[in-house]
Amino acid sequence: MSTNTDILRPCMEDLYKDQLQALAAVDQDPRPENWQLSPSAVRDFILGRKDPVEQDGARIEITRKFFGDDALVERAVVALASDRALMLIGEPGTAKSYLSELLSAAICGNSRNTIQGSVGLTEDMIKYSWNYALLIAKGPVPEALVPSPLYIGMKQGIITRFEEITRAPLEIQDSLISVLSDKILSIPELSEQPFLAAKRGFNVIATANTRDQGVNEMSSALKRRFNFETVQPLSSIKQEMQVIINECSKLCGDLAPQLIKEDVVELLATVFSDLRKGKSVEGGSFDRPSSVMSTAEAVQVYYQTAMDAHYYNHDELRMATLVQNIKAAITKDKPSDLKLFKNYVKVVSRSRDSELFQDFSQQVNRC
């Protein structure tokens, strides 16, 4: 059997198994039917808990996993408890998918029941398809039916996640309307059981990027079936630093934990925050690059820099590598944005005279 260390990216219910079990053991609050935790415990799992949970003589820390608007998380949990589908929208890299995984893991213990939106998505990928060998041999019988994530969610009473819903064609999106309204999936091929009624606990969490608006804009009828919540980019540099440290510690901490250097993380988080807003912490203004300077992108920049240090430079972080990785993140959509990056450094270097930033500035000027 594989362990978490064998898997490249464990699912949330495996990664935080101890925390989920500890919360379930002490959770005395009312739970919606078929939920594994109460809404208050789901909130604690995602936002963290001040006091550790005592279980079998051990103290289990319930860590904060989502950094952002706490009230948004509470509203999302309430929406799901009321059988209302949830739509998380926002800029790329704002942890919409991550939040939907955490919600699914806490509510039903399954964050992998997922539909991935794309231009090639078909209706049978959402609802159900058929094992054609059995279909020919036995006809349309239940055992010949191949369930989709939506079918599984309805049958088991669990969450179905729909990633990048606006990437799917409009007519495919609208196949959800009757399911979300009536909580029934029609299966006309099965004469004896022509529909599947959703078990309590079933719901849908969808995500969409604001940059995809206009690609396959959702119909107003489908929008009315969702509670919309906008996940904003992190506004606090300290929060962004914490996310970078937490995620990079998971990714490379076992290899070389000394590579997580707080002063370099602060520099990176500040640069990304400034470029995302087009305004420095000191008040200077400049043009923003066209690339999405998301926290998720910052995590990847630091991780790549740390891996370069580990494998090529005897665990020594190099500013030149960090700058090259930031440059790659900025110019991937528009190479000419390198000029904007250099102009930003020119603007902020007047008010930042630390040795670390001066090293950073010199490396940027060499790009």
C-alpha positions as CSV (number, residue, x, y, z in Angstrom):
1,M,0.0,0.0,0.0
2,S,1.3,3.5,-0.9
3,T,1.9,6.0,1.8
4,N,1.7,9.8,1.6
5,T,5.4,10.0,1.0
6,D,5.1,7.7,-2.0
7,I,2.5,10.0,-3.7
8,L,3.4,13.1,-5.6
9,R,0.3,15.0,-4.3
10,P,-1.8,13.3,-1.7
11,C,-5.5,14.2,-1.6
12,M,-6.6,16.4,1.3
13,E,-8.3,13.6,3.2
14,D,-5.1,11.6,3.3
15,L,-2.8,14.6,3.8
16,Y,-4.7,15.8,6.9
17,K,-6.2,12.5,8.0
18,D,-5.1,12.9,11.6
19,Q,-6.7,16.4,11.9
20,L,-9.9,15.2,10.4
21,Q,-10.1,12.2,12.7
22,A,-9.3,14.4,15.7
23,L,-12.0,16.9,14.9
24,A,-14.6,14.1,14.2
25,A,-13.8,12.6,17.7
26,V,-14.6,15.8,19.6
27,D,-17.3,17.3,17.3
28,Q,-20.5,17.6,19.2
29,D,-22.2,20.2,17.0
30,P,-25.2,19.3,14.8
31,R,-24.2,18.0,11.3
32,P,-26.2,18.1,8.1
33,E,-27.2,14.6,7.1
34,N,-24.4,12.5,5.6
35,W,-21.7,15.1,6.6
36,Q,-18.6,13.8,8.4
37,L,-18.2,17.0,10.3
38,S,-20.4,19.8,11.5
39,P,-20.2,23.2,9.8
40,S,-18.3,24.6,12.7
41,A,-15.7,21.7,12.6
42,V,-15.4,22.2,8.8
43,R,-14.6,25.8,9.4
44,D,-12.0,24.9,12.1
45,F,-10.4,22.4,9.7
46,I,-9.9,25.0,7.0
47,L,-9.1,28.1,9.1
48,G,-7.3,26.4,11.9
49,R,-8.1,26.1,15.6
50,K,-6.4,28.0,18.4
51,D,-6.3,25.0,20.8
52,P,-5.0,21.6,19.8
53,V,-7.4,18.6,20.0
54,E,-6.6,15.9,22.6
55,Q,-7.0,12.4,21.2
56,D,-5.7,9.2,22.7
57,G,-3.2,11.2,24.8
58,A,-1.8,13.0,21.8
59,R,-2.3,16.7,21.0
60,I,-3.3,17.2,17.4
61,E,-2.7,20.7,16.0
62,I,-5.5,21.9,13.7
63,T,-3.6,24.1,11.3
64,R,-4.8,26.9,9.1
65,K,-4.9,25.7,5.5
66,F,-6.6,28.5,3.6
67,F,-5.4,32.1,3.9
68,G,-7.8,34.8,2.9
69,D,-11.4,35.9,3.8
70,D,-12.6,33.8,6.8
71,A,-16.1,35.0,6.3
72,L,-16.1,33.7,2.7
73,V,-15.3,30.2,4.1
74,E,-18.1,30.4,6.5
75,R,-20.6,31.5,3.8
76,A,-19.4,28.7,1.6
77,V,-20.0,26.1,4.3
78,V,-23.4,27.4,5.0
79,A,-24.3,27.4,1.3
80,L,-23.4,23.7,1.0
81,A,-25.3,22.9,4.2
82,S,-28.4,24.4,2.7
83,D,-28.1,22.2,-0.4
84,R,-27.2,25.2,-2.5
85,A,-24.5,24.6,-5.1
86,L,-21.3,26.7,-4.6
87,M,-19.4,28.6,-7.3
88,L,-15.9,29.9,-6.5
89,I,-14.7,32.5,-8.9
90,G,-11.6,34.6,-9.0
91,E,-8.2,35.3,-10.6
92,P,-6.0,32.2,-11.5
93,G,-3.9,31.1,-8.6
94,T,-6.1,32.3,-5.7
95,A,-6.6,28.8,-4.3
96,K,-10.2,28.3,-5.5
97,S,-9.5,24.6,-6.3
98,Y,-7.6,24.2,-3.1
99,L,-10.5,25.5,-1.1
100,S,-12.9,23.3,-2.9
101,E,-10.7,20.3,-2.1
102,L,-10.6,21.2,1.6
103,L,-14.4,21.6,1.7
104,S,-14.9,18.3,0.1
105,A,-12.4,16.5,2.3
106,A,-14.0,17.9,5.4
107,I,-17.6,17.4,4.4
108,C,-17.6,14.0,2.8
109,G,-14.0,12.6,3.0
110,N,-13.6,12.5,-0.8
111,S,-12.0,15.4,-2.7
112,R,-11.3,13.4,-5.9
113,N,-14.8,13.1,-7.2
114,T,-14.1,15.7,-9.9
115,I,-15.2,16.8,-13.4
116,Q,-12.5,18.8,-15.3
117,G,-14.0,21.4,-17.6
118,S,-12.6,21.6,-21.1
119,V,-13.7,22.2,-24.7
120,G,-13.8,18.5,-25.2
121,L,-16.2,17.7,-22.3
122,T,-19.3,15.8,-23.3
123,E,-22.6,15.3,-21.5
124,D,-21.9,11.6,-20.8
125,M,-18.7,12.6,-19.1
126,I,-20.8,14.6,-16.6
127,K,-23.8,12.2,-16.3
128,Y,-23.1,8.6,-17.3
129,S,-22.0,6.5,-20.2
130,W,-22.2,2.8,-21.1
131,N,-19.9,-0.3,-21.1
132,Y,-20.7,-1.2,-24.7
133,A,-19.7,-4.8,-24.4
134,L,-22.2,-5.3,-21.6
135,L,-24.7,-3.1,-23.4
136,I,-24.6,-5.4,-26.5
137,A,-24.7,-8.5,-24.4
138,K,-27.4,-7.6,-21.9
139,G,-29.0,-4.5,-23.1
140,P,-29.4,-1.3,-21.0
141,V,-29.2,-2.8,-17.5
142,P,-27.8,-1.1,-14.4
143,E,-24.6,-3.1,-14.5
144,A,-23.8,-1.8,-18.0
145,L,-23.9,1.8,-16.8
146,V,-20.6,3.6,-16.3
147,P,-21.1,6.2,-13.6
148,S,-19.7,9.8,-13.9
149,P,-18.5,11.9,-11.0
150,L,-21.9,13.6,-10.9
151,Y,-23.7,10.2,-10.8
152,I,-21.4,9.0,-8.0
153,G,-22.0,12.2,-6.0
154,M,-25.7,11.8,-6.3
155,K,-25.7,8.0,-5.5
156,Q,-23.3,8.3,-2.5
157,G,-24.5,11.6,-1.2
158,I,-21.1,13.3,-1.6
159,I,-19.6,16.5,-3.1
160,T,-18.9,16.6,-6.9
161,R,-16.3,19.2,-7.8
162,F,-16.5,20.8,-11.2
163,E,-13.2,22.5,-12.1
164,E,-13.0,25.3,-14.7
165,I,-16.7,25.1,-15.5
166,T,-16.6,28.0,-18.0
167,R,-14.1,26.0,-20.1
168,A,-16.9,23.6,-20.9
169,P,-19.3,24.3,-23.8
170,L,-22.4,26.1,-22.8
171,E,-24.8,23.3,-23.7
172,I,-22.8,20.9,-21.6
173,Q,-22.8,23.3,-18.6
174,D,-26.6,23.6,-18.9
175,S,-27.0,19.8,-18.5
176,L,-26.5,20.6,-14.8
177,I,-29.6,22.8,-14.5
178,S,-32.2,20.0,-13.9
179,V,-29.9,18.1,-11.6
180,L,-29.3,21.2,-9.4
181,S,-33.0,22.1,-9.4
182,D,-34.7,18.8,-9.0
183,K,-31.8,16.7,-7.5
184,I,-32.8,14.0,-10.0
185,L,-30.8,12.5,-12.9
186,S,-32.9,11.1,-15.7
187,I,-31.8,7.7,-17.1
188,P,-34.4,7.0,-19.8
189,E,-32.6,3.9,-21.1
190,L,-33.4,2.1,-17.8
191,S,-37.1,1.3,-18.0
192,E,-37.4,-0.1,-14.5
193,Q,-35.4,2.6,-12.8
194,P,-35.5,5.6,-15.2
195,F,-34.0,8.1,-12.8
196,L,-31.5,8.5,-9.9
197,A,-32.6,10.6,-6.9
198,A,-29.7,12.3,-5.1
199,K,-28.9,11.1,-1.7
200,R,-28.7,13.7,1.1
201,G,-25.3,15.2,1.3
202,F,-24.9,15.5,-2.5
203,N,-23.8,18.9,-3.8
204,V,-21.7,20.6,-6.4
205,I,-18.7,22.9,-5.9
206,A,-17.7,24.6,-9.2
207,T,-14.7,26.9,-9.9
208,A,-14.1,29.4,-12.7
209,N,-11.4,31.9,-13.5
210,T,-12.5,35.5,-14.1
211,R,-10.0,35.6,-17.0
212,D,-12.1,33.0,-18.7
213,Q,-15.2,35.2,-18.8
214,G,-16.6,35.3,-22.3
215,V,-15.0,31.9,-23.2
216,N,-18.2,30.0,-22.4
217,E,-20.2,32.4,-20.3
218,M,-22.6,30.6,-18.0
219,S,-26.3,31.0,-18.8
220,S,-28.4,33.0,-16.4
221,A,-30.5,29.9,-15.6
222,L,-27.4,28.0,-14.5
223,K,-26.1,31.0,-12.5
224,R,-29.3,31.1,-10.5
225,R,-28.6,27.5,-9.2
226,F,-25.3,28.6,-7.5
227,N,-24.2,30.7,-4.6
228,F,-21.3,32.8,-6.0
229,E,-18.3,33.6,-3.9
230,T,-15.3,35.6,-5.2
231,V,-11.9,34.5,-3.9
232,Q,-9.7,37.5,-3.9
233,P,-5.9,37.6,-4.1
234,L,-4.1,37.8,-0.8
235,S,-3.8,41.5,0.3
236,S,-1.4,40.8,3.2
237,I,2.3,40.2,2.5
238,K,2.5,38.3,5.8
239,Q,-0.2,35.9,4.7
240,E,1.4,35.5,1.3
241,M,4.7,34.7,3.0
242,Q,3.0,32.1,5.2
243,V,1.5,30.4,2.1
244,I,4.9,30.3,0.3
245,I,6.6,28.9,3.4
246,N,3.9,26.3,4.1
247,E,3.7,25.0,0.5
248,C,7.5,25.1,-0.1
249,S,8.1,23.3,3.1
250,K,5.8,20.5,1.9
251,L,7.5,20.4,-1.5
252,C,11.2,20.6,-0.5
253,G,11.5,20.7,3.2
254,D,12.4,17.0,3.5
255,L,15.2,17.5,1.0
256,A,16.7,20.7,2.5
257,P,14.6,22.5,5.1
258,Q,17.4,25.2,5.4
259,L,16.4,26.4,2.0
260,I,13.3,28.1,3.4
261,K,14.7,31.5,4.2
262,E,12.3,34.0,5.6
263,D,14.1,37.1,4.2
264,V,14.1,35.8,0.7
265,V,10.4,34.7,1.0
266,E,9.6,38.2,2.2
267,L,11.4,39.7,-0.8
268,L,9.5,37.4,-3.2
269,A,6.1,38.0,-1.6
270,T,6.6,41.8,-1.7
271,V,7.6,41.8,-5.3
272,F,4.6,39.7,-6.4
273,S,2.2,41.8,-4.3
274,D,3.6,45.0,-5.7
275,L,3.4,43.8,-9.3
276,R,-0.1,42.4,-8.8
277,K,-1.4,45.7,-7.6
278,G,0.8,48.1,-9.7
279,K,1.7,49.9,-6.5
280,S,4.5,49.4,-4.1
281,V,4.2,49.3,-0.3
282,E,5.9,52.7,-0.2
283,G,3.2,54.2,-2.5
284,G,5.1,54.2,-5.8
285,S,3.0,53.5,-9.0
286,F,4.0,51.6,-12.1
287,D,2.4,49.6,-14.9
288,R,1.4,46.0,-14.1
289,P,2.5,43.1,-16.2
290,S,-0.1,41.1,-18.1
291,S,0.8,37.9,-16.4
292,V,-1.2,36.7,-13.3
293,M,1.2,37.4,-10.4
294,S,-0.6,34.9,-8.2
295,T,0.5,33.4,-4.9
296,A,0.5,30.0,-6.5
297,E,3.0,31.3,-9.1
298,A,5.2,32.7,-6.3
299,V,5.2,29.3,-4.6
300,Q,6.5,27.7,-7.9
301,V,9.1,30.4,-8.3
302,Y,10.5,29.8,-4.9
303,Y,10.3,26.0,-5.2
304,Q,12.2,26.1,-8.5
305,T,14.8,28.3,-7.0
306,A,15.2,26.1,-4.0
307,M,15.5,22.9,-6.2
308,D,18.2,24.6,-8.3
309,A,20.1,25.4,-5.1
310,H,19.8,21.9,-3.8
311,Y,20.8,20.0,-6.9
312,Y,23.4,22.4,-8.4
313,N,24.7,24.8,-5.8
314,H,25.2,22.8,-2.5
315,D,22.0,24.1,-0.9
316,E,22.9,27.8,-1.5
317,L,20.1,30.0,-2.8
318,R,21.2,32.2,-5.6
319,M,19.6,35.6,-6.3
320,A,20.4,35.3,-10.0
321,T,18.3,32.1,-10.1
322,L,15.4,33.7,-8.2
323,V,15.4,36.7,-10.6
324,Q,15.4,34.5,-13.7
325,N,12.5,32.5,-12.3
326,I,10.5,35.7,-11.6
327,K,11.4,36.9,-15.0
328,A,10.0,33.7,-16.6
329,A,6.8,34.1,-14.6
330,I,6.3,37.7,-15.7
331,T,7.2,37.3,-19.4
332,K,5.5,34.0,-20.2
333,D,2.4,35.8,-21.6
334,K,4.2,38.8,-23.0
335,P,8.0,38.9,-23.3
336,S,7.9,42.7,-23.6
337,D,6.8,42.9,-20.0
338,L,10.4,42.6,-19.0
339,K,10.6,46.3,-19.4
340,L,7.8,46.8,-16.9
341,F,9.7,44.5,-14.4
342,K,12.9,46.6,-14.8
343,N,10.9,49.8,-14.4
344,Y,9.3,48.5,-11.2
345,V,12.7,47.7,-9.7
346,K,13.9,51.2,-10.7
347,V,11.0,52.8,-9.0
348,V,11.1,50.9,-5.7
349,S,15.0,50.8,-5.4
350,R,14.9,54.5,-4.4
351,S,13.3,53.5,-1.1
352,R,14.7,50.1,-0.5
353,D,18.4,50.0,0.4
354,S,18.7,46.6,2.1
355,E,21.7,44.5,1.0
356,L,19.3,41.8,-0.2
357,F,17.2,44.1,-2.3
358,Q,20.3,45.7,-3.8
359,D,21.5,42.3,-4.9
360,F,18.1,41.6,-6.3
361,S,18.1,45.0,-8.2
362,Q,21.6,44.3,-9.7
363,Q,20.5,40.9,-11.0
364,V,17.3,42.4,-12.5
365,N,19.4,45.0,-14.4
366,R,21.5,42.2,-15.9
367,C,18.4,40.5,-17.4
